[in-house]
């Protein structure tokens, strides 16, 4: 068991069973009952970046209920320890957010979610995944190229300095 800390607003996220447990390996569409956990995991994942980037990361301000209702959120773990928010466009799948609770870092949750996004894009018949990350989130800038994402551009969008990536799915 891996205890999860720093999740004061979500009592059901108390522990994570061993990651060999099938329920924790599965990625599934989020349900309305998952919205508090989606909010808590997102906040825990992005909160450390506020001071570094000087602004609240956009995923923390998202309407999680609307995203879940629209079928854009997929979660993993029981309790939820990670999630992705995606949106399908005609020519690509946009990966809007990846959030892993800090207590679950290093357990394969992020890798599982990125694999899921690739599988989901292929199932939708989409040949590319696109995403962006804040330029000050240098951890992400090291991770995405390791998973085959190519740098497209750096662009300032309002208060956000973003690095855009794409991954062709050949």
DRENPA-3360 file (N, C-alpha, C; in nm, 2 decimals, always signed):
BEGIN
1 = XXXXXXXX = +0.08/-0.12/+0.00/+0.00/+0.00/+0.00/+0.09/+0.12/+0.00 ~ +0.05/+0.22/-0.08/+0.12/+0.35/-0.08/+0.02/+0.45/-0.03 ~ +0.06/+0.52/+0.09/-0.03/+0.62/+0.14/-0.03/+0.74/+0.06 ~ -0.14/+0.80/+0.04/-0.15/+0.93/-0.04/-0.17/+1.04/+0.06 ~ -0.08/+1.14/+0.05/-0.09/+1.26/+0.14/-0.11/+1.38/+0.05 ~ -0.15/+1.49/+0.12/-0.17/+1.62/+0.05/-0.30/+1.62/-0.02 ~ -0.40/+1.55/+0.02/-0.53/+1.54/-0.05/-0.64/+1.57/+0.05 ~ -0.63/+1.69/+0.11/-0.72/+1.72/+0.22/-0.87/+1.73/+0.19;
9 = XXXXXXXX = -0.90/+1.75/+0.06/-1.04/+1.77/+0.02/-1.10/+1.64/-0.04 ~ -1.03/+1.53/-0.02/-1.09/+1.41/-0.09/-1.05/+1.29/+0.00 ~ -1.14/+1.26/+0.10/-1.11/+1.16/+0.20/-1.10/+1.02/+0.14 ~ -1.17/+1.00/+0.02/-1.17/+0.86/-0.03/-1.03/+0.83/-0.09 ~ -0.95/+0.93/-0.11/-0.81/+0.89/-0.16/-0.72/+0.88/-0.04 ~ -0.73/+0.76/+0.02/-0.65/+0.74/+0.14/-0.53/+0.65/+0.11 ~ -0.55/+0.55/+0.03/-0.44/+0.45/+0.00/-0.45/+0.40/-0.14 ~ -0.34/+0.35/-0.19/-0.34/+0.28/-0.32/-0.30/+0.14/-0.30;
17 = XXXXXXXX = -0.38/+0.05/-0.35/-0.33/-0.09/-0.33/-0.21/-0.11/-0.43 ~ -0.14/-0.22/-0.41/-0.02/-0.25/-0.49/-0.06/-0.24/-0.64 ~ +0.03/-0.18/-0.72/+0.00/-0.15/-0.86/-0.01/-0.28/-0.94 ~ +0.00/-0.40/-0.89/-0.02/-0.52/-0.96/-0.17/-0.55/-0.95 ~ -0.25/-0.49/-0.87/-0.39/-0.51/-0.86/-0.46/-0.46/-0.98 ~ -0.54/-0.55/-1.04/-0.61/-0.52/-1.17/-0.68/-0.39/-1.17 ~ -0.76/-0.36/-1.07/-0.83/-0.24/-1.07/-0.74/-0.12/-1.08 ~ -0.63/-0.12/-1.02/-0.53/-0.01/-1.03/-0.46/+0.00/-1.16;
25 = XXXXXXXX = -0.46/-0.11/-1.24/-0.40/-0.11/-1.37/-0.50/-0.06/-1.48 ~ -0.62/-0.06/-1.45/-0.72/-0.02/-1.55/-0.74/+0.13/-1.56 ~ -0.76/+0.18/-1.69/-0.80/+0.32/-1.71/-0.94/+0.31/-1.76 ~ -1.02/+0.39/-1.70/-1.17/+0.39/-1.73/-1.22/+0.53/-1.74 ~ -1.33/+0.55/-1.81/-1.40/+0.68/-1.82/-1.44/+0.72/-1.68 ~ -1.42/+0.85/-1.64/-1.46/+0.90/-1.51/-1.61/+0.91/-1.51 ~ -1.66/+0.89/-1.39/-1.80/+0.90/-1.36/-1.83/+1.03/-1.28 ~ -1.95/+1.07/-1.27/-1.99/+1.19/-1.19/-1.94/+1.17/-1.04;
33 = XXXXXXXX = -1.94/+1.05/-0.99/-1.90/+1.03/-0.85/-1.74/+1.05/-0.84 ~ -1.67/+1.05/-0.95/-1.53/+1.07/-0.95/-1.48/+1.21/-0.94 ~ -1.58/+1.31/-0.97/-1.54/+1.45/-0.98/-1.46/+1.50/-0.86 ~ -1.50/+1.47/-0.73/-1.41/+1.51/-0.62/-1.27/+1.46/-0.63 ~ -1.26/+1.33/-0.66/-1.12/+1.28/-0.68/-1.05/+1.34/-0.79 ~ -1.11/+1.36/-0.90/-1.05/+1.43/-1.02/-1.00/+1.57/-0.98 ~ -1.08/+1.64/-0.90/-1.04/+1.77/-0.86/-0.92/+1.76/-0.76 ~ -0.93/+1.67/-0.67/-0.82/+1.65/-0.56/-0.69/+1.61/-0.63;
41 = XXXXXXXX = -0.69/+1.51/-0.72/-0.57/+1.47/-0.78/-0.51/+1.58/-0.87 ~ -0.60/+1.64/-0.94/-0.55/+1.75/-1.03/-0.48/+1.86/-0.94 ~ -0.55/+1.90/-0.83/-0.49/+2.01/-0.75/-0.36/+1.96/-0.68 ~ -0.35/+1.84/-0.64/-0.23/+1.79/-0.58/-0.12/+1.78/-0.68 ~ -0.15/+1.74/-0.80/-0.05/+1.73/-0.90/+0.01/+1.86/-0.95 ~ -0.08/+1.96/-0.96/-0.04/+2.09/-1.02/+0.00/+2.20/-0.91 ~ -0.05/+2.18/-0.79/-0.02/+2.28/-0.69/+0.12/+2.32/-0.67 ~ +0.22/+2.22/-0.68/+0.36/+2.26/-0.66/+0.41/+2.36/-0.77;
49 = XXXXXXXX = +0.34/+2.37/-0.88/+0.39/+2.45/-0.99/+0.35/+2.60/-0.98 ~ +0.25/+2.63/-0.89/+0.20/+2.77/-0.88/+0.31/+2.87/-0.86 ~ +0.40/+2.84/-0.76/+0.50/+2.93/-0.73/+0.60/+2.94/-0.84 ~ +0.64/+2.83/-0.90/+0.74/+2.83/-1.01/+0.69/+2.91/-1.13 ~ +0.57/+2.89/-1.17/+0.52/+2.95/-1.30/+0.46/+3.09/-1.27 ~ +0.42/+3.12/-1.15/+0.37/+3.25/-1.11/+0.22/+3.26/-1.14 ~ +0.15/+3.16/-1.17/+0.01/+3.16/-1.20/-0.05/+3.02/-1.17 ~ -0.18/+3.02/-1.14/-0.24/+2.89/-1.12/-0.25/+2.81/-1.25;
57 = XXXXXXXX = -0.20/+2.69/-1.26/-0.21/+2.61/-1.38/-0.35/+2.59/-1.42 ~ -0.38/+2.61/-1.55/-0.51/+2.60/-1.61/-0.59/+2.48/-1.56 ~ -0.53/+2.36/-1.56/-0.61/+2.24/-1.52/-0.67/+2.25/-1.38 ~ -0.61/+2.33/-1.29/-0.67/+2.35/-1.16/-0.79/+2.43/-1.16 ~ -0.81/+2.51/-1.27/-0.93/+2.60/-1.28/-1.04/+2.54/-1.37 ~ -1.01/+2.42/-1.42/-1.10/+2.36/-1.52/-1.24/+2.32/-1.45 ~ -1.34/+2.31/-1.53/-1.47/+2.27/-1.48/-1.47/+2.11/-1.49 ~ -1.42/+2.05/-1.38/-1.41/+1.90/-1.39/-1.54/+1.83/-1.41;
65 = XXXXXXXX = -1.64/+1.88/-1.35/-1.77/+1.82/-1.37/-1.82/+1.82/-1.51 ~ -1.80/+1.93/-1.58/-1.83/+1.94/-1.72/-1.74/+1.85/-1.81 ~ -1.61/+1.84/-1.77/-1.52/+1.76/-1.85/-1.56/+1.61/-1.83 ~ -1.60/+1.57/-1.71/-1.64/+1.43/-1.68/-1.77/+1.41/-1.76 ~ -1.86/+1.50/-1.75/-1.99/+1.48/-1.82/-1.97/+1.47/-1.97 ~ -1.88/+1.54/-2.03/-1.85/+1.53/-2.17/-1.77/+1.41/-2.21 ~ -1.73/+1.33/-2.12/-1.66/+1.21/-2.15/-1.51/+1.23/-2.19 ~ -1.46/+1.34/-2.14/-1.32/+1.38/-2.17/-1.22/+1.33/-2.06;
73 = XXXXXXXX = -1.26/+1.28/-1.95/-1.17/+1.24/-1.84/-1.17/+1.09/-1.82 ~ -1.05/+1.04/-1.81/-1.03/+0.90/-1.79/-0.94/+0.89/-1.67 ~ -0.97/+0.79/-1.58/-0.90/+0.78/-1.45/-0.84/+0.64/-1.43 ~ -0.75/+0.63/-1.34/-0.69/+0.50/-1.30/-0.67/+0.50/-1.15 ~ -0.68/+0.38/-1.10/-0.67/+0.36/-0.96/-0.80/+0.35/-0.88 ~ -0.80/+0.28/-0.77/-0.91/+0.27/-0.68/-0.86/+0.27/-0.54 ~ -0.85/+0.39/-0.48/-0.90/+0.52/-0.53/-0.83/+0.58/-0.64 ~ -0.88/+0.68/-0.71/-0.82/+0.74/-0.82/-0.69/+0.81/-0.78;
81 = XXXXXXXX = -0.58/+0.77/-0.86/-0.45/+0.83/-0.83/-0.40/+0.90/-0.95 ~ -0.46/+0.89/-1.07/-0.42/+0.95/-1.19/-0.53/+0.97/-1.29 ~ -0.51/+1.06/-1.38/-0.62/+1.09/-1.48/-0.56/+1.16/-1.60 ~ -0.63/+1.15/-1.71/-0.60/+1.23/-1.83/-0.73/+1.30/-1.87 ~ -0.72/+1.42/-1.93/-0.83/+1.49/-1.99/-0.79/+1.50/-2.14 ~ -0.88/+1.45/-2.22/-0.85/+1.45/-2.37/-0.97/+1.51/-2.44 ~ -0.94/+1.55/-2.57/-1.04/+1.60/-2.65/-1.01/+1.56/-2.80 ~ -1.11/+1.50/-2.86/-1.08/+1.45/-3.00/-1.12/+1.56/-3.10;
89 = XXXXXXXX = -1.03/+1.58/-3.19/-1.05/+1.67/-3.31/-1.05/+1.59/-3.43 ~ -1.08/+1.65/-3.55/-1.09/+1.57/-3.67/-0.96/+1.50/-3.71 ~ -0.84/+1.57/-3.67/-0.71/+1.51/-3.72/-0.62/+1.48/-3.60 ~ -0.66/+1.49/-3.48/-0.57/+1.46/-3.37/-0.65/+1.45/-3.24 ~ -0.59/+1.38/-3.14/-0.64/+1.38/-3.00/-0.55/+1.48/-2.92 ~ -0.62/+1.57/-2.86/-0.55/+1.67/-2.78/-0.55/+1.62/-2.63 ~ -0.43/+1.61/-2.58/-0.41/+1.57/-2.44/-0.40/+1.69/-2.36 ~ -0.51/+1.73/-2.30/-0.53/+1.85/-2.22/-0.46/+1.85/-2.09;
97 = XXXXXXXX = -0.46/+1.74/-2.02/-0.40/+1.73/-1.89/-0.37/+1.59/-1.85 ~ -0.25/+1.57/-1.79/-0.21/+1.45/-1.72/-0.19/+1.48/-1.58 ~ -0.25/+1.42/-1.49/-0.24/+1.45/-1.35/-0.22/+1.31/-1.27 ~ -0.11/+1.31/-1.20/-0.08/+1.19/-1.11/-0.06/+1.25/-0.97 ~ -0.13/+1.19/-0.87/-0.11/+1.23/-0.74/+0.04/+1.22/-0.70 ~ +0.10/+1.32/-0.64/+0.25/+1.31/-0.60/+0.28/+1.18/-0.53 ~ +0.20/+1.13/-0.44/+0.23/+1.01/-0.36/+0.24/+0.89/-0.45 ~ +0.18/+0.90/-0.57/+0.19/+0.78/-0.67/+0.30/+0.80/-0.77;
105 = XXXXXXXX = +0.38/+0.90/-0.76/+0.49/+0.92/-0.86/+0.58/+0.80/-0.85 ~ +0.63/+0.76/-0.96/+0.73/+0.65/-0.97/+0.66/+0.51/-0.96 ~ +0.53/+0.50/-0.97/+0.46/+0.37/-0.96/+0.41/+0.33/-1.10 ~ +0.44/+0.40/-1.20/+0.40/+0.36/-1.34/+0.26/+0.42/-1.38 ~ +0.20/+0.50/-1.30/+0.07/+0.56/-1.33/+0.08/+0.65/-1.45 ~ +0.18/+0.74/-1.46/+0.19/+0.83/-1.57/+0.21/+0.75/-1.70 ~ +0.30/+0.66/-1.70/+0.33/+0.57/-1.81/+0.20/+0.50/-1.86 ~ +0.13/+0.45/-1.77/+0.00/+0.38/-1.80/-0.10/+0.48/-1.87;
113 = XXXXXXXX = -0.11/+0.60/-1.82/-0.20/+0.70/-1.87/-0.15/+0.74/-2.01 ~ -0.02/+0.76/-2.04/+0.02/+0.79/-2.17/+0.00/+0.68/-2.27 ~ +0.02/+0.55/-2.23/-0.01/+0.44/-2.32/-0.16/+0.44/-2.35 ~ -0.24/+0.46/-2.25/-0.39/+0.47/-2.27/-0.42/+0.57/-2.38 ~ -0.36/+0.69/-2.37/-0.39/+0.80/-2.46/-0.36/+0.76/-2.60 ~ -0.25/+0.69/-2.62/-0.21/+0.64/-2.75/-0.32/+0.54/-2.80 ~ -0.35/+0.44/-2.72/-0.45/+0.34/-2.76/-0.58/+0.41/-2.79 ~ -0.63/+0.50/-2.71/-0.75/+0.57/-2.73/-0.75/+0.65/-2.86;
121 = XXXXXXXX = -0.64/+0.72/-2.89/-0.63/+0.79/-3.02/-0.64/+0.69/-3.14 ~ -0.58/+0.58/-3.13/-0.58/+0.48/-3.24/-0.72/+0.43/-3.25 ~ -0.79/+0.40/-3.14/-0.93/+0.35/-3.14/-1.02/+0.45/-3.21 ~ -0.99/+0.57/-3.20/-1.07/+0.68/-3.26/-1.03/+0.70/-3.40 ~ -0.93/+0.63/-3.45/-0.89/+0.65/-3.59/-0.80/+0.78/-3.61 ~ -0.75/+0.83/-3.50/-0.67/+0.95/-3.51/-0.52/+0.92/-3.52 ~ -0.45/+0.99/-3.60/-0.31/+0.96/-3.63/-0.21/+1.04/-3.55 ~ -0.26/+1.13/-3.46/-0.16/+1.21/-3.39/-0.22/+1.26/-3.26;
129 = XXXXXXXX = -0.13/+1.27/-3.16/-0.16/+1.33/-3.03/-0.09/+1.46/-3.02 ~ -0.16/+1.56/-2.97/-0.10/+1.69/-2.94/-0.12/+1.73/-2.80 ~ -0.02/+1.80/-2.75/-0.03/+1.85/-2.61/+0.06/+1.97/-2.60 ~ +0.04/+2.04/-2.48/+0.14/+2.14/-2.45/+0.16/+2.14/-2.30 ~ +0.28/+2.19/-2.26/+0.31/+2.20/-2.12/+0.37/+2.34/-2.09 ~ +0.36/+2.38/-1.97/+0.42/+2.51/-1.94/+0.58/+2.50/-1.95 ~ +0.64/+2.60/-2.00/+0.78/+2.60/-2.02/+0.86/+2.58/-1.89 ~ +0.80/+2.63/-1.78/+0.86/+2.61/-1.65/+0.84/+2.48/-1.58;
137 = XXXXXXXX = +0.76/+2.39/-1.65/+0.75/+2.25/-1.60/+0.85/+2.17/-1.67 ~ +0.98/+2.19/-1.63/+1.09/+2.12/-1.70/+1.09/+1.97/-1.69 ~ +1.02/+1.92/-1.58/+1.01/+1.77/-1.57/+0.94/+1.72/-1.69 ~ +0.83/+1.78/-1.73/+0.75/+1.74/-1.84/+0.83/+1.75/-1.97 ~ +0.91/+1.85/-1.98/+0.99/+1.87/-2.10/+1.10/+1.76/-2.12 ~ +1.13/+1.70/-2.01/+1.22/+1.58/-2.02/+1.14/+1.45/-2.05 ~ +1.02/+1.44/-2.00/+0.94/+1.32/-2.01/+0.89/+1.30/-2.15 ~ +0.82/+1.40/-2.21/+0.75/+1.38/-2.33/+0.84/+1.33/-2.45;
145 = XXXXXXXX = +0.96/+1.38/-2.47/+1.04/+1.33/-2.58/+1.08/+1.18/-2.56 ~ +1.09/+1.14/-2.43/+1.12/+1.00/-2.41/+1.00/+0.91/-2.45 ~ +0.88/+0.96/-2.46/+0.77/+0.88/-2.51/+0.73/+0.91/-2.66 ~ +0.83/+0.97/-2.73/+0.81/+0.99/-2.87/+0.74/+1.12/-2.91 ~ +0.72/+1.21/-2.82/+0.66/+1.34/-2.86/+0.77/+1.43/-2.91 ~ +0.73/+1.50/-3.02/+0.83/+1.59/-3.09/+0.79/+1.74/-3.06 ~ +0.89/+1.82/-3.03/+0.87/+1.96/-3.01/+0.82/+2.03/-3.14 ~ +0.71/+2.10/-3.12/+0.65/+2.17/-3.24/+0.69/+2.32/-3.23;
153 = XXXXXXXX = +0.66/+2.38/-3.11/+0.69/+2.53/-3.10/+0.67/+2.57/-2.95 ~ +0.72/+2.69/-2.93/+0.70/+2.75/-2.80/+0.62/+2.88/-2.83 ~ +0.51/+2.89/-2.75/+0.42/+3.01/-2.77/+0.37/+3.06/-2.64 ~ +0.36/+3.19/-2.63/+0.30/+3.25/-2.51/+0.15/+3.27/-2.54 ~ +0.07/+3.21/-2.45/-0.08/+3.22/-2.46/-0.13/+3.29/-2.33 ~ -0.15/+3.42/-2.34/-0.19/+3.49/-2.22/-0.08/+3.49/-2.12 ~ -0.11/+3.44/-1.99/+0.00/+3.43/-1.89/+0.08/+3.30/-1.90 ~ +0.05/+3.22/-1.99/+0.12/+3.09/-2.00/+0.22/+3.08/-2.11;
161 = XXXXXXXX = +0.34/+3.04/-2.08/+0.45/+3.02/-2.17/+0.45/+2.87/-2.20 ~ +0.40/+2.83/-2.32/+0.38/+2.69/-2.35/+0.47/+2.63/-2.45 ~ +0.51/+2.51/-2.42/+0.58/+2.43/-2.52/+0.48/+2.33/-2.58 ~ +0.47/+2.33/-2.71/+0.37/+2.24/-2.78/+0.45/+2.12/-2.84 ~ +0.38/+2.01/-2.82/+0.44/+1.88/-2.87/+0.34/+1.81/-2.96 ~ +0.39/+1.72/-3.04/+0.30/+1.63/-3.11/+0.36/+1.49/-3.12 ~ +0.28/+1.39/-3.13/+0.33/+1.25/-3.15/+0.25/+1.19/-3.26 ~ +0.31/+1.17/-3.37/+0.25/+1.10/-3.48/+0.24/+0.95/-3.45;
169 = XX = +0.12/+0.89/-3.48/+0.10/+0.75/-3.45/+0.10/+0.67/-3.58 ~ +0.22/+0.64/-3.62/+0.24/+0.57/-3.75/+0.18/+0.44/-3.77;
% end
